[in-house]
Amino acid sequence: MLPELGCWGDTRGNNPKNAFVWVSMRNRPVTGGPELLIIAGAFVFISMLALSAYFEPDIRWLHFFQSGMYIATILAALFRNRWGYFVGISAAGFWIYTSSCVTTFFRNGLHWLVTSVKAGQIQHFDQIIAVPAWFGNFLVVLGCIWAYGRLKDKSLRDSGRFVLAFVLTTAFFAADIWIFQPRYLPLFQRSFHPHSPFVGTIIYFIS
């Protein structure tokens, strides 16, 4: 009951009941600005994964497990666990990078979005979904960075934790592709040799 929280100031004492209330409150999920950004961005991206799987049934399992990384990020972020922030930045950041600097997926999506608006009719919806997917991932990255910056116990060890999270997250994604859609594996090799379709995207979008 909430009235028991009146003993909040005594949680440093030897009263086990008050200590239990304090620990219980610390373990409750929190929803602030960063968490809402993460949830909104992940929801948008997972929705786009579902739509994409609708158009291509053979990638359903791939997208099912890919969405798991975003669900894990949400759950960890709700309890202000830094590992969730690192996984979110890794998964969403890698998707933004590959769709912008390795493939033309985002550029093609913008092209067909603009074309559809001009024509007054939706064309290549399977390409257009790259646009909300990109912004969904951007919200996840932004929310994770904001949430991490809010932590009071940051340390240099977090850089090592982030690298580990990136390696494990990318390895999980690679394994997901290897098991369900190995035709996409060259994406990882090309990611080491980025080109600049994103520059072309910006030029196209403002022209």
Salt bridges, closest charged atoms under 4 A:
GLU4 OE2 - LYS17 NZ 2.83
GLU35 OE2 - ARG150 NH2 2.42
GLU56 OE1 - ARG183 NH2 3.64
ASP58 OD2 - ARG183 NH2 3.17
ASP153 OD1 - ARG82 NH2 2.73
ASP158 OD2 - ARG82 NH1 2.83
ASP158 OD1 - ARG161 NH1 2.53
